[in-house]
Amino acid sequence: MENTIESEGMHYEGNCIRPPPEAYSILLQVTLGCSHNKCAFCGTYKDKPFRIKDDDLILSDILFASKHMKRQDRIFLMDGDALIIPQKRLMWILGKNQGTSPLGETGRNVCQYKKHPDEISSRIG
Ligand code: SF4
């Protein structure tokens, strides 16, 4: 990865939201929109087609956060339903976070409806 990409800062796309408890977390955008996007009460990502962001952008953001966000000790994975990411790829992302940043806790996301609890706990245990 070239440093020029990393030095650009975080690669946020579109509107981003985070729950109040994540005010002091690193906001790592690993998906755009929500893969479900059908909850009647939620219009957050209605205009944002879902996709998983490219690994090089995610890695660039991890490197940037590791250099410039040293006070935060948690990450919050955005956008909606970040845990839709296949297990192997998600473990790569979380492993990169643990290896390159001051993060003491793996990522969380509020929309975790598609994963079995055992699968989630295996990621953060
Ligand atoms: S899963 Fe979450 S982000 Fe997706 S539509 Fe429902 S409430 Fe909104």
Residues whose N, C-alpha, C, O or C-beta is under 5 A from the ligand:
A	BS01	SF4	C34 H36 N37 K38 C39 C42 G80 C111
